[in-house]
Amino acid sequence: MLAREVQSAHRPERFRDSPLIELSSLTDRLDLEKIFERKAPLHVDLGCGDGAFLCTLARRIPQKNFLGIERLVGRIRSATRKAARLGNVRLLRVESSYAVHHLLPAESVETFYLLFPDPWPKRRHHRRRIVTPDFLNSVQSALEQNGVLRLATDQSDYFEHIVRLARNQSGFRIVDLNEADLPLTNFEQKFRAQGVPIHWLELRKVSPVR
């Protein structure tokens, strides 16, 4: 898995005058103040797709910085076009789990969004799911104190699995959400139209009990 993540991270597409970050190193942490040309709270959309959700939210909260992370080149091209005129949006083409673990500085993120990650519903594919104990550890490290991971899925078994993992993370407090006051993603619009229940969860970073 790591070799595939590194290979993806090492092939940044070049777009003239674009918000796409070109990685000069696969191991150095991102210099966020340099990348955004300002210091502001950072929100990170993991698996940002075509950037519709990311850019809508960035327009809504211009005082925050927004980083969209997406592996697929077609989606990152679409996101780049949408973000072209937004000064508070940057994009990174790399695996989300790799970016969280290797590239984001410690305590640099105010909010993560993980909205409708691939559920890999077949049992033999569960090991491919992004939410694992290692992933949650990396998220916890990257979050500021009281920072949050907001997560949504239409898969009840995946939701229950994530809740079980989170309960074993002493540095998170689980906040149940019926829904979040956020722009609708493409997936959420589709699921709402089909009457599919959506499960929301917020994990807030807290100091571990000693």
Secondary structure, DSSP 8 states (H G I E B T S, - for coil): -HHHHHHHHT-----TT-SB---S-SSS---HHHHHTS---EEEEET-TTSHHHHHHHHH-TTSEEEEEE--HHHHHHHHHHHTT-TTEEEEES-HHHIIIIIS-TT-EEEEEEES-----SGGGGGG-S--HHHHHHHHHHEEEEEEEEEEES-HHHHHHHHHHHHT-TTEEEEEES--SS---HHHHHHHHHT---EEEEEEE-----
